[in-house]
């Protein structure tokens, strides 16, 4: 393997993985009806996402070839950060059904903010509340999804 490719291998592999995942999604969504723009079928969104992922992978591949060498694995996240992100996801999964969308997102975002080295309790509370409110507006009121906001 040439030194040019070897220096860029992590970026090239991630680009190829994006392309492969997009091709897999495109292959798996072929059985669904696409429909039209005015009357979208169940396959419209997965196919659009798959095409976008393939395009992104091609773009990443081109950028990886043109950019300088990348350093891979020089800086690793702390174990506490990984555990906090996992706890954030778990808290969302445990809270969404019993307590509703707003509390589940607020708690998940609040926990995940402490995975950063730049921790601030006031900023974490504000971010959690604003993110939860934004998600409620988007998913419940704009998209009209049948999700409970509060289920107390």
GUMILUM-291576 format. One record per residue (C-alpha): residue number from 1; z, y, x; residue in three letters. Coordinates in steps of 0.05 Angstrom, whole numbers. Layout:
BEGIN
+-----+--------+--------+--------+------+
:  nr :      w :      v :      u : rest :
+-----+--------+--------+--------+------+
: NUM :      Z :      Y :      X :  Ala :
...
+-----+--------+--------+--------+------+
***
This chain:
BEGIN
+-----+--------+--------+--------+------+
:  nr :      w :      v :      u : rest :
+-----+--------+--------+--------+------+
:   1 :      0 :      0 :      0 :  Unk :
:   2 :    -19 :     67 :     28 :  Unk :
:   3 :     33 :    119 :     45 :  Unk :
:   4 :      3 :    168 :     -4 :  Unk :
:   5 :     14 :    121 :    -63 :  Unk :
:   6 :     80 :     95 :    -38 :  Unk :
:   7 :    110 :    165 :    -35 :  Unk :
:   8 :     90 :    177 :   -107 :  Unk :
:   9 :    105 :    107 :   -134 :  Unk :
:  10 :    164 :    125 :   -180 :  Unk :
:  11 :    123 :    178 :   -216 :  Unk :
:  12 :     61 :    134 :   -219 :  Unk :
:  13 :    100 :     76 :   -247 :  Unk :
:  14 :    132 :    119 :   -301 :  Unk :
:  15 :     63 :    145 :   -320 :  Unk :
:  16 :     36 :     74 :   -324 :  Unk :
:  17 :     96 :     53 :   -365 :  Unk :
:  18 :     82 :    109 :   -415 :  Unk :
:  19 :     10 :     88 :   -420 :  Unk :
:  20 :     29 :     15 :   -430 :  Unk :
:  21 :     81 :     32 :   -483 :  Unk :
:  22 :     30 :     75 :   -519 :  Unk :
:  23 :    -22 :     20 :   -517 :  Unk :
:  24 :     29 :    -30 :   -543 :  Unk :
:  25 :     48 :     17 :   -600 :  Unk :
:  26 :    -25 :     28 :   -616 :  Unk :
:  27 :    -38 :    -47 :   -617 :  Unk :
:  28 :     23 :    -61 :   -661 :  Unk :
:  29 :      6 :     -6 :   -711 :  Unk :
:  30 :    -65 :    -29 :   -722 :  Unk :
:  31 :    -46 :    -70 :   -784 :  Unk :
:  32 :    -20 :     -9 :   -823 :  Unk :
:  33 :    -64 :     35 :   -866 :  Unk :
:  34 :    -75 :    103 :   -833 :  Unk :
:  35 :    -96 :    141 :   -895 :  Unk :
:  36 :   -119 :    213 :   -890 :  Unk :
:  37 :    -86 :    278 :   -869 :  Unk :
:  38 :    -71 :    296 :   -942 :  Unk :
:  39 :    -49 :    226 :   -960 :  Unk :
:  40 :    -19 :    194 :   -898 :  Unk :
:  41 :     -9 :    120 :   -897 :  Unk :
:  42 :     47 :     82 :   -861 :  Unk :
:  43 :      5 :     76 :   -798 :  Unk :
:  44 :    -12 :    149 :   -789 :  Unk :
:  45 :     51 :    171 :   -753 :  Unk :
:  46 :     57 :    110 :   -707 :  Unk :
:  47 :    -16 :    116 :   -687 :  Unk :
:  48 :    -10 :    191 :   -674 :  Unk :
:  49 :     53 :    180 :   -632 :  Unk :
:  50 :     19 :    123 :   -593 :  Unk :
:  51 :    -42 :    166 :   -578 :  Unk :
:  52 :      4 :    224 :   -557 :  Unk :
:  53 :     43 :    177 :   -511 :  Unk :
:  54 :    -21 :    151 :   -479 :  Unk :
:  55 :    -45 :    222 :   -468 :  Unk :
:  56 :     22 :    241 :   -439 :  Unk :
:  57 :     19 :    181 :   -393 :  Unk :
:  58 :    -50 :    200 :   -368 :  Unk :
:  59 :    -27 :    271 :   -357 :  Unk :
:  60 :     34 :    247 :   -319 :  Unk :
:  61 :     -9 :    202 :   -276 :  Unk :
:  62 :    -55 :    260 :   -257 :  Unk :
:  63 :      4 :    305 :   -242 :  Unk :
:  64 :     36 :    250 :   -200 :  Unk :
:  65 :    -27 :    243 :   -158 :  Unk :
:  66 :    -32 :    318 :   -147 :  Unk :
:  67 :     41 :    333 :   -134 :  Unk :
:  68 :     81 :    322 :    -71 :  Unk :
:  69 :    122 :    261 :    -55 :  Unk :
:  70 :    183 :    248 :    -98 :  Unk :
:  71 :    251 :    226 :    -76 :  Unk :
:  72 :    276 :    170 :   -119 :  Unk :
:  73 :    348 :    152 :   -129 :  Unk :
:  74 :    378 :    204 :    -82 :  Unk :
:  75 :    424 :    232 :   -136 :  Unk :
:  76 :    456 :    186 :   -186 :  Unk :
:  77 :    496 :    205 :   -248 :  Unk :
:  78 :    570 :    192 :   -248 :  Unk :
:  79 :    598 :    133 :   -285 :  Unk :
:  80 :    638 :    178 :   -331 :  Unk :
:  81 :    574 :    214 :   -352 :  Unk :
:  82 :    541 :    149 :   -371 :  Unk :
:  83 :    602 :    126 :   -409 :  Unk :
:  84 :    605 :    192 :   -447 :  Unk :
:  85 :    532 :    188 :   -468 :  Unk :
:  86 :    543 :    117 :   -491 :  Unk :
:  87 :    606 :    138 :   -529 :  Unk :
:  88 :    565 :    194 :   -561 :  Unk :
:  89 :    513 :    146 :   -587 :  Unk :
:  90 :    566 :     97 :   -611 :  Unk :
:  91 :    605 :    152 :   -647 :  Unk :
:  92 :    542 :    172 :   -684 :  Unk :
:  93 :    528 :    101 :   -705 :  Unk :
:  94 :    600 :     91 :   -729 :  Unk :
:  95 :    607 :    157 :   -766 :  Unk :
:  96 :    540 :    168 :   -801 :  Unk :
:  97 :    552 :    117 :   -856 :  Unk :
:  98 :    624 :    134 :   -874 :  Unk :
:  99 :    628 :    208 :   -860 :  Unk :
: 100 :    558 :    235 :   -867 :  Unk :
: 101 :    506 :    270 :   -824 :  Unk :
: 102 :    543 :    334 :   -805 :  Unk :
: 103 :    607 :    302 :   -777 :  Unk :
: 104 :    568 :    246 :   -742 :  Unk :
: 105 :    521 :    294 :   -705 :  Unk :
: 106 :    577 :    344 :   -690 :  Unk :
: 107 :    621 :    291 :   -658 :  Unk :
: 108 :    563 :    259 :   -620 :  Unk :
: 109 :    540 :    326 :   -591 :  Unk :
: 110 :    611 :    347 :   -575 :  Unk :
: 111 :    624 :    283 :   -536 :  Unk :
: 112 :    557 :    286 :   -500 :  Unk :
: 113 :    568 :    357 :   -475 :  Unk :
: 114 :    624 :    332 :   -430 :  Unk :
: 115 :    575 :    289 :   -391 :  Unk :
: 116 :    553 :    352 :   -355 :  Unk :
: 117 :    587 :    379 :   -294 :  Unk :
: 118 :    589 :    447 :   -327 :  Unk :
: 119 :    642 :    433 :   -381 :  Unk :
: 120 :    665 :    487 :   -429 :  Unk :
: 121 :    704 :    470 :   -493 :  Unk :
: 122 :    684 :    532 :   -532 :  Unk :
: 123 :    610 :    522 :   -515 :  Unk :
: 124 :    616 :    449 :   -534 :  Unk :
: 125 :    645 :    464 :   -602 :  Unk :
: 126 :    593 :    518 :   -616 :  Unk :
: 127 :    535 :    473 :   -594 :  Unk :
: 128 :    561 :    415 :   -635 :  Unk :
: 129 :    568 :    457 :   -699 :  Unk :
: 130 :    500 :    492 :   -691 :  Unk :
: 131 :    464 :    427 :   -675 :  Unk :
: 132 :    496 :    392 :   -735 :  Unk :
: 133 :    479 :    450 :   -781 :  Unk :
: 134 :    407 :    452 :   -756 :  Unk :
: 135 :    399 :    377 :   -767 :  Unk :
: 136 :    426 :    383 :   -838 :  Unk :
: 137 :    377 :    439 :   -853 :  Unk :
: 138 :    318 :    401 :   -824 :  Unk :
: 139 :    332 :    331 :   -849 :  Unk :
: 140 :    367 :    343 :   -915 :  Unk :
: 141 :    337 :    408 :   -941 :  Unk :
: 142 :    269 :    415 :   -908 :  Unk :
: 143 :    248 :    342 :   -905 :  Unk :
: 144 :    290 :    323 :   -966 :  Unk :
: 145 :    314 :    258 :   -936 :  Unk :
: 146 :    368 :    222 :   -977 :  Unk :
: 147 :    424 :    230 :   -925 :  Unk :
: 148 :    495 :    248 :   -944 :  Unk :
: 149 :    516 :    313 :   -909 :  Unk :
: 150 :    591 :    299 :   -919 :  Unk :
: 151 :    617 :    233 :   -946 :  Unk :
: 152 :    691 :    244 :   -950 :  Unk :
+-----+--------+--------+--------+------+
***
